[in-house]
Amino acid sequence: MDLEAVRTFVAVADAGRFQEAAADLAITQQAVSKRIAALEKDLAVRLFTRTARGARLTVDGRAFLPHARDLLRAAERAADAVRPGRRALRVDVINRRIAPAALLRGFHGAHPETELDVVTLFDADTAVAAVRAGTIDASFRAVAGSSRPLPDDIASARVLDDPLRLLTGPDHELAGAGAITLAELAGRRIWMPGNAAGTEWTAYYDRLAAEFGLIIDAVGPNFGSDALLESIAGSATLATFVGEHDRLVWPAPYDLRRIVVHDPTPVYPHSLLWRHDNSHPALAALRAHLDAARPDAPDGPTWTPDDPGRTTAP
């Protein structure tokens, strides 16, 4: 169906006169008549009856009018879906409870007028492919120290070095410690059932474990963060790593403890990835916000896979 003819039909229906509709559409009255005639031929019905007072909708015209409006609204929504200045900014945050989601919520709080479409893709390869294909505009990923370089058309910027914290239940032998060194964690079991082979976070923790003699245990089904927190709360031996900026919530009776890890502090390096040629205006605003809102680095020496085997002071 010719959408311009449908648009002309709605304009005539609203104006009540062919001449006024022509003026509203900035076309000639003859062009309006031709479009209406073509639409009536296509539908095999009369849509208007001409009277001395103008154009009056027929019974079929009145029946068609709400559907014509729906067609125009659908066309506008379809166009908005691909217009960089109109469509929602599509961003992958990996998991809605960890630091990238909190960063994106902060951006939305500062820019409430920006429409966001938040998605959670699984691994970095999937996210990079989606960014390259244009199905998402940006992704938060850990690419520091990765053995696989990013494609030439993908840009990245480090937006958060998130210090790791050891999470224990109240009965764990380290529960009363205010802080612990990585050396003191050597040989201890760190339970992380969400670690999956081939993911960037598993690669990070494998590097961390190899560097400092940690035991990262991924054995067991991953029932999600709620089940993990429940298991940690009820165990005297289980502990796990969480980010300082992760937004985890648990029932008060769990009495979980976040213990500072230092000397050095392992930090998880979150970066934002996007295509060089992506011109969505909200993407530029997001990058500017993340740059301005980036937290200060933790005090003392830190460790990331950027510098394996040594620590760097901020």
N, C-alpha and C positions, 0 to 999 in steps of 0.2 A: 504494500500500500504506500502511495506517495505521501510522505509526511508533510511536505509543503502544502499539498492539497488539504490534508487534515488540518494543518495549522490555519489555512485560509478559511476553512469551514467554521472553525471555532471563533475566528475573528469576526466573521459575518454574524454568527449566532450572538456574539456578545454585543456587537455594534448595532445590529438590527438593520443595517443598510450596507449595500455593496460598496457605495462610494466612501463611507466612513471606514470600512474595513480596508479598502485600498490605501487610504491615507495612513492608517495605523501600520500597515505592512510596507509602506513606501513602494508600492507597485501601482500599476494602472488599474482602473476599474475593469477594463477589458481582460486583463490578466486574472483578476479575481473571478470573473464570469467563466473564463476558460477552465480554471482550476476546479471550480465547483461543478461545472458540467462534466469534466473528466472523472471526478470522484463519484458523481451520481451514476455515470455510465459504469464505472467499476463496481459499484454496489447494486446496480440495477434497481434503484429507487429514487424518488424525488426527495430532496432534503429541504428545499425551501419553496414557499409559494410567494411570488412577487405580488405586492399590494401597493396601493397608493402611498401607504405610510412606510414602505420599505420591504424587507424580506422577513417572512414569518416561517418558523420551523414547521414542517409537516410532522405527522405522527412518527414517521420513520426518522426524521431529523432529530426529534426529541429523544427517541430511543438511542440514536447513535451518539449524541452529544457527550454523555458521561464516559463512554468508551473512547471517544476521540481525545478527551482530556487525559485519560489514562495513558493513551498511546504517546502523547506529547511528554507527559511526566516520565514515562519509561525511557523515552529517547534521551531526555535530559540527564537522567540518572546514569544511563549507559555512557554518555559523553563525559560526565563528571568522573566516572570510574577510571578514565585514562588521561584526564587533564591534570598535569602536575600541580597546577595552582588550585585545583578544586577537590581532587580525590583525597581520601585519607592517606596519611603516611603509614606505610606498612613496615613494622619493625619486629624482628625476632629477638626474644629475650631469654631463650633456652628454657627457663623455668620461672614461673610467676612469683616464686618465693625467694629468689636469690637476688644478689646485688643489682644486676642489670634492670630487673623489673622495678626496683626502688629508684634507680636513676631515671627511668622513663616516667615513673609517677611524678618525680620531682620536676621533670620537664613539663608534664601536663599541668601541674599546679602553677607553674610560671607562665604557661601559654594555654590557658583553658579553651581558647578559641580554636586551637589546632585539633583537627579530628585525627584520631589514631586508630589503627587496626593492629592489635597486638597478637602476634603468633608465637608458637613455641615449636621450633624445629629441633631435630634430635642432635645431629652432630655437625661439625664444621664443614665437612664436604657437602652435606645437604644444604647448609646455609649459604655457602659460597656459590653453589650452583643456582640457588634461588635468586641471589643478588644479581648474578650475571644474566639470568633469564628475565629479570625485571619483575618477578612475582612478589618480591619484597624489596623495599628500598634500603634497608640496613639491617645489620645483625650484630649483636654483642657476642664476641668470641674471644678465646684465648689463643693468640697466634704467636706470642713471644716464645722464642726458642723452638718453634716448630721445624721439623725436618722437611716439610712441604711448603715451599714459598707460595705466596699468593699469586694468582694470575695478574698479568700486567694491567688489566682493566679494572682491578679492584684496589681501592685505597683503604688504608687503615690508620687509626689514631688511638693511642693508649688513652683510656678515659678513667681507669680506676685500678690502683694496686690495692687489692683487698686483703688485709692481714688475716691469716688463718688463726682460728681459735680452736682449742681442744674442748670438745663438749662431752661432759660426763654426767652420770647420775649422782645422787647424793651419797651412795655407798661405795663409790669408786675410791681407790686408795689415793688418787690425786685430787679428789673433790675439794679438799681444803686448801689446795695450793692456789695462791694468787697468780703465780706465773711459773712457767717451766721452760727450760731450754730444750732446743732440738736434741742436744746430746743426751739429755735425760730421757728422751722418748725413744732412743735407740733400742731396738729389740722388743718394743711394746707393740701390742696389736691395736691397729687403728682400723675399725670396721667401716667399710664403705661399700655396701652392696649395690649402690647405684653406678659403680665404675664398670663401664662396658668396654670391651676391646675395640680399639680403633677410634675412640673418641678423644677429643683434645684434653678433657679433664683427666682421663685415665693416663694419658701421656705425661701430663704435668705431675700427677702423684707418683707415677713410676720413676720419674727423674728425681723427685724429692726423696723418695724412699731409697733409691740407689745412692744418693749423695750423703745421706745422714743415717743409713742403717735402720730405717723404719720398716715395720711390717704392715703393709697395706693389705687388708683382707677383704676381698670382694665376694667371698663365698656366701651363698644364700640368695633366695629370690628377693628382688627389689619390689617391696610392697608400697613404696613411696615414703615421703618424709614423715608423715604422721606415724606410720608403723615403726620407722627407725627411731624416732624420738621416744616412743613408748618402750621400745626394747632397751634403749640406752638408760632410760629412767629407772628401769627395774633390774639393772645389772650392776654387779660389783666389779666386772672385768671389762665390759665393752666401753669403748670411747670412739669418737669420730671427729673429723675436722669439719668446721663450718666457717664461712666468711664473717668477718666482723660486721659487714653491711647487709648480710642476709636477713630477711625479715621472717624469721621463724616464730611461730606462736605455739605454746603448749599449755596444758592445764597447770595451774599453780601447784597441785600436789606432786607433780613430776620433780620439782625443785632441781632442775638441770643447772649445771655450772658451765659458764664460758671461761676458760682459762687462757690467759695470755701466753703465747709462745714467742720466745725471743732468743737472741744471741745465736743465730740471726732470726729475725721474724720472717717466716715464709709468707710471701704475698702472691695472691692469684691475679695474674695480669689480664684484666678485661680490656678489650679493644673494640672499637666500633668499625665495622666494615661497610663500604658502600661502593657503588660504581663511580668512576671518575666523571662520567658524562650524565649522571643523574642530576637534573635541574630542579627537582621538587623544592620549593622555597622553604617548606617546613624542615627538610633535611638540613639545610644550612642553619636554620634556627636551632635545631637539635644539637648540631656540632658545636655551635657557639655556646649554648647552655652548658654542655658537658665540659667544655674547656674552662668556662668560668667557675663552674661548681665543683671541679675536681678537688677532692679532699687532700690535705697535706699528707705527705708520706709519713709512716710511723717513725718514731724516734729510734735511733740505733741502727745497726746493720740489718740489711734485709737480704732475702734470697729470692730470685726468680730464675726460670730456665734460660733467661738471656745470658747469664753469666755462670754457667755450670762450674762448680768446683771452687767458687770464691764468693765472697759477700761484698756488698757495696753499701757504704753509708750514704744517706740522702744528703 
